[in-house]
Every structure is written in structure tokens, then in C-alpha cells.
Amino acid sequence: MVYTDYIEIKPEKRFGKPCIISTRISVYDVLSWMAEGMSIADIIDDFPELNEVQIKACLAYAADKEHKLKVLIA
């Protein structure tokens, strides 16, 4: 998946947090809902402007960010 087709970062929107394009819903919002136990279907029920592909793009963004994380050993 190319998450950049669904995720944008604009300094003037949500203080530069990564958001789903054409919404003010951040990747953090989606990840926190899932961490609280919401399923993709639950999120779409609550936010019908979202679809499954956009939600999976949030997961792909988080996975890519985690993959690029560097650990410094002191």
C-alpha cells in the first residue's frame, strides 16, 4: 500500500499531525480507537466519511514509522 495516497501532513491542519486526506481525522485518532478495541467496522460506523482503505493506510503509516525508528544505545 502507498499510504501517501491517503495520508497528508499540512502544518495548518491539526498542528502538522498526519491526517487522512480531506478530513481532520489524524492517524493518531485512528490508532487510538483501534488500541481501545474498536474494529475497522466500528470506526466506519462512527465516522462514515472513512473507508477501510483509509484506515489501513493509517496502519501502514504507523508500521513504516516504526520500521524507520532508530534506537540509540548509550
SEMI-56953 format. One record per atom (N, C-alpha, C): residue number from 1; residue in three letters; atom name; x, y negated, z negated. Coordinates in Angstrom, 2 decimals, decimal comma, padded with zeros to 5 digits. Each point is the difference from the previous one (the first is absolute). Layout:
R   num   residu   atome        xx        yy        zz
R   NUM      ALA      CA         X         Y         Z
...
END
This chain:
R   num   residu   atome        xx        yy        zz
R     1      MET       N    000,84    001,19    000,00
R     1      MET      CA   -000,84   -001,19    000,00
R     1      MET       C    000,88   -001,24    000,00
R     2      VAL       N   -000,41   -000,97    000,75
R     2      VAL      CA    000,67   -001,30    000,01
R     2      VAL       C   -000,84   -000,94   -000,88
R     3      TYR       N    000,35   -000,07   -001,27
R     3      TYR      CA   -000,82   -000,77   -000,95
R     3      TYR       C    000,00   -001,49    000,31
R     4      THR       N    000,99   -000,48    000,74
R     4      THR      CA    000,03   -001,42    000,32
R     4      THR       C   -001,14   -000,40    000,93
R     5      ASP       N   -000,68    000,97    000,59
R     5      ASP      CA   -001,20   -000,30    000,78
R     5      ASP       C   -001,17   -000,36   -000,90
R     6      TYR       N    000,11    000,29   -001,30
R     6      TYR      CA   -001,11   -000,18   -000,93
R     6      TYR       C    000,33   -000,88   -001,21
R     7      ILE       N    001,28   -000,19   -000,26
R     7      ILE      CA    000,45   -000,75   -001,18
R     7      ILE       C    000,73   -001,25    000,45
R     8      GLU       N   -000,31   -001,13   -000,65
R     8      GLU      CA    000,69   -001,24    000,31
R     8      GLU       C    000,44   -000,68   -001,29
R     9      ILE       N    001,03   -000,80    000,12
R     9      ILE      CA    000,48   -000,79   -001,13
R     9      ILE       C    000,05   -001,45    000,46
R    10      LYS       N   -000,83   -000,81   -000,63
R    10      LYS      CA   -000,05   -001,43    000,31
R    10      LYS       C    000,15   -000,77   -001,30
R    11      PRO       N    000,93   -000,93   -000,06
R    11      PRO      CA    000,23   -000,74   -001,25
R    11      PRO       C   -001,25   -000,70   -000,53
R    12      GLU       N   -000,88   -000,42    000,90
R    12      GLU      CA   -001,19   -000,75   -000,43
R    12      GLU       C   -001,17    000,91   -000,42
R    13      LYS       N    000,16    001,31    000,15
R    13      LYS      CA   -001,06    000,93   -000,38
R    13      LYS       C    000,45    000,84   -001,18
R    14      ARG       N   -000,73   -000,08   -001,09
R    14      ARG      CA    000,28    000,80   -001,21
R    14      ARG       C    001,46   -000,12   -000,44
R    15      PHE       N    000,54   -001,22    000,12
R    15      PHE      CA    001,36   -000,30   -000,45
R    15      PHE       C    001,05    000,87    000,68
R    16      GLY       N   -000,25    000,37    001,26
R    16      GLY      CA    000,97    000,76    000,76
R    16      GLY       C   -000,01    001,50   -000,25
R    17      LYS       N   -001,01    000,49   -000,72
R    17      LYS      CA   -000,10    001,44   -000,21
R    17      LYS       C   -000,43    000,67    001,31
R    18      PRO       N    000,47    001,22    000,26
R    18      PRO      CA   -000,46    000,70    001,19
R    18      PRO       C   -001,49    000,29   -000,09
R    19      CYS       N   -000,73   -000,38    001,04
R    19      CYS      CA   -001,46    000,16    000,04
R    19      CYS       C   -000,42    000,70    001,28
R    20      ILE       N   -001,18    000,59   -000,05
R    20      ILE      CA   -000,58    000,58    001,20
R    20      ILE       C   -000,40   -001,15    000,92
R    21      ILE       N    000,38    000,09    001,26
R    21      ILE      CA   -000,27   -001,06    000,97
R    21      ILE       C   -001,49   -000,33    000,03
R    22      SER       N   -000,29   -001,29    000,06
R    22      SER      CA   -001,36   -000,56    000,07
R    22      SER       C   -000,78    000,17   -001,30
R    23      THR       N    000,71    000,31   -001,10
R    23      THR      CA   -000,65    000,05   -001,31
R    23      THR       C    000,91   -000,69   -001,02
R    24      ARG       N   -000,50   -000,15   -001,20
R    24      ARG      CA    000,82   -000,46   -001,11
R    24      ARG       C    000,28    001,15   -000,97
R    25      ILE       N   -000,21    001,21    000,47
R    25      ILE      CA    000,23    001,20   -000,82
R    25      ILE       C    001,46    000,40    000,15
R    26      SER       N    000,70    000,03   -001,15
R    26      SER      CA    001,43    000,29    000,04
R    26      SER       C    000,26    001,51   -000,07
R    27      VAL       N    001,19    000,36    000,43
R    27      VAL      CA    000,44    001,39   -000,13
R    27      VAL       C   -000,06    000,41   -001,47
R    28      TYR       N    000,41   -000,91   -000,88
R    28      TYR      CA   -000,04    000,28   -001,44
R    28      TYR       C   -001,42    000,34   -000,45
R    29      ASP       N   -000,99   -000,76    000,49
R    29      ASP      CA   -001,39    000,28   -000,37
R    29      ASP       C   -000,37    001,43    000,35
R    30      VAL       N    000,28    000,39    001,23
R    30      VAL      CA   -000,36    001,35    000,46
R    30      VAL       C    000,73    001,07   -000,81
R    31      LEU       N    001,30   -000,19   -000,22
R    31      LEU      CA    000,77    000,98   -000,76
R    31      LEU       C   -000,50    000,11   -001,45
R    32      SER       N   -000,35   -001,12   -000,59
R    32      SER      CA   -000,47    000,05   -001,38
R    32      SER       C   -001,36    000,68   -000,09
R    33      TRP       N   -000,87   -000,22    000,97
R    33      TRP      CA   -001,29    000,71    000,00
R    33      TRP       C    000,21    001,50    000,11
R    34      MET       N    000,94    000,40    000,86
R    34      MET      CA    000,26    001,43    000,14
R    34      MET       C    000,63    000,57   -001,28
R    35      ALA       N    000,86   -000,77   -000,63
R    35      ALA      CA    000,63    000,45   -001,25
R    35      ALA       C   -001,04    000,17   -001,10
R    36      GLU       N   -001,07   -000,79    000,07
R    36      GLU      CA   -001,08    000,11   -000,98
R    36      GLU       C   -000,95    001,15    000,31
R    37      GLY       N    000,23    000,68    001,12
R    37      GLY      CA   -000,79    001,18    000,32
R    37      GLY       C   -001,00   -000,17    001,13
R    38      MET       N   -000,04   -001,18    000,61
R    38      MET      CA   -000,93   -000,18    001,12
R    38      MET       C    000,51    000,76    001,22
R    39      SER       N   -000,92    000,61    000,71
R    39      SER      CA    000,35    000,68    001,25
R    39      SER       C   -000,10   -001,01    001,14
R    40      ILE       N    000,47    000,40    001,16
R    40      ILE      CA   -000,14   -000,86    001,17
R    40      ILE       C   -001,47   -000,31    000,25
R    41      ALA       N   -000,85    001,01   -000,13
R    41      ALA      CA   -001,44   -000,20    000,20
R    41      ALA       C   -000,57   -000,99   -001,02
R    42      ASP       N    000,45    000,09   -001,26
R    42      ASP      CA   -000,46   -000,94   -001,04
R    42      ASP       C    000,37   -001,43    000,36
R    43      ILE       N    001,23   -000,19    000,47
R    43      ILE      CA    000,46   -001,34    000,34
R    43      ILE       C   -000,80   -000,56    001,16
R    44      ILE       N   -000,25    000,83    001,01
R    44      ILE      CA   -000,79   -000,45    001,14
R    44      ILE       C   -001,44   -000,31   -000,41
R    45      ASP       N   -000,55    000,77   -000,93
R    45      ASP      CA   -001,34   -000,29   -000,51
R    45      ASP       C   -000,04   -001,38   -000,66
R    46      ASP       N    001,03   -000,32   -000,78
R    46      ASP      CA    000,05   -001,29   -000,70
R    46      ASP       C    000,42   -001,15    000,91
R    47      PHE       N    000,81    000,30    001,00
R    47      PHE      CA    000,52   -001,02    000,91
R    47      PHE       C   -000,21    000,47    001,44
R    48      PRO       N   -001,21   -000,11    000,52
R    48      PRO      CA   -000,32    000,52    001,33
R    48      PRO       C    000,76   -000,66    001,14
R    49      GLU       N    000,67   -001,12   -000,29
R    49      GLU      CA    000,83   -000,63    001,04
R    49      GLU       C    001,29    000,78    000,25
R    50      LEU       N    000,31    000,95   -000,88
R    50      LEU      CA    001,19    000,83    000,16
R    50      LEU       C   -000,36    001,32    000,68
R    51      ASN       N    001,02    000,61    000,60
R    51      ASN      CA   -000,20    001,34    000,56
R    51      ASN       C    001,15    000,90   -000,46
R    52      GLU       N   -000,13    001,27    000,29
R    52      GLU      CA    000,97    000,98   -000,47
R    52      GLU       C    001,41   -000,28    000,51
R    53      VAL       N    000,13   -000,43    001,23
R    53      VAL      CA    001,31   -000,26    000,58
R    53      VAL       C    000,69   -001,15   -000,73
R    54      GLN       N   -000,74   -001,04   -000,34
R    54      GLN      CA    000,59   -001,13   -000,74
R    54      GLN       C    000,48    000,44   -001,37
R    55      ILE       N   -000,78    000,84   -000,66
R    55      ILE      CA    000,38    000,48   -001,33
R    55      ILE       C    001,25    000,88    000,10
R    56      LYS       N    000,06    000,85    001,00
R    56      LYS      CA    001,18    000,84    000,20
R    56      LYS       C    001,21   -000,85    000,37
R    57      ALA       N   -000,23   -001,12    000,66
R    57      ALA      CA    001,11   -000,91    000,31
R    57      ALA       C    000,60   -000,55   -001,29
R    58      CYS       N   -000,84   -000,25   -001,01
R    58      CYS      CA    000,50   -000,45   -001,30
R    58      CYS       C    000,90    001,06   -000,63
R    59      LEU       N   -000,41    001,25    000,11
R    59      LEU      CA    000,82    001,09   -000,52
R    59      LEU       C    001,31    000,11    000,77
R    60      ALA       N   -000,05   -000,16    001,31
R    60      ALA      CA    001,21    000,06    000,82
R    60      ALA       C    000,94   -001,15   -000,35
R    61      TYR       N   -000,55   -001,18   -000,25
R    61      TYR      CA    000,81   -001,15   -000,38
R    61      TYR       C    000,71    000,29   -001,32
R    62      ALA       N   -000,74    000,52   -000,98
R    62      ALA      CA    000,58    000,30   -001,30
R    62      ALA       C    001,07    001,09    000,11
R    63      ALA       N   -000,25    001,01    000,82
R    63      ALA      CA    000,98    001,07    000,18
R    63      ALA       C    001,28   -000,54    000,64
R    64      ASP       N   -000,16   -000,87    000,99
R    64      ASP      CA    001,17   -000,59    000,66
R    64      ASP       C    000,78   -000,87   -000,96
R    65      LYS       N   -000,70   -000,77   -000,80
R    65      LYS      CA    000,67   -000,86   -000,99
R    65      LYS       C    000,76    000,86   -001,01
R    66      GLU       N   -000,60    001,07   -000,45
R    66      GLU      CA    000,65    000,91   -000,95
R    66      GLU       C    001,23    000,65    000,65
R    67      HIS       N   -000,12    000,36    001,25
R    67      HIS      CA    001,11    000,64    000,72
R    67      HIS       C    001,21   -000,95    000,10
R    68      LYS       N   -000,26   -001,28    000,13
R    68      LYS      CA    001,07   -000,98    000,16
R    68      LYS       C    000,56   -000,49   -001,33
R    69      LEU       N   -000,63    000,39   -001,10
R    69      LEU      CA    000,44   -000,43   -001,32
R    69      LEU       C    001,40    000,53   -000,30
R    70      LYS       N    000,86   -000,87   -000,48
R    70      LYS      CA    001,35    000,40   -000,34
R    70      LYS       C    000,16   -000,04   -001,53
R    71      VAL       N    000,61    001,02   -000,51
R    71      VAL      CA    000,24    000,08   -001,44
R    71      VAL       C    001,46   -000,33   -000,24
R    72      LEU       N    000,24   -000,97   -000,86
R    72      LEU      CA    001,36   -000,37   -000,35
R    72      LEU       C    000,38    000,69   -001,30
R    73      ILE       N    001,11    000,70    000,02
R    73      ILE      CA    000,47    000,67   -001,19
R    73      ILE       C    001,15   -000,83   -000,57
R    74      ALA       N   -000,21   -000,43   -001,23
R    74      ALA      CA    001,02   -000,86   -000,63
R    74      ALA       C    001,00    000,81   -000,78
END
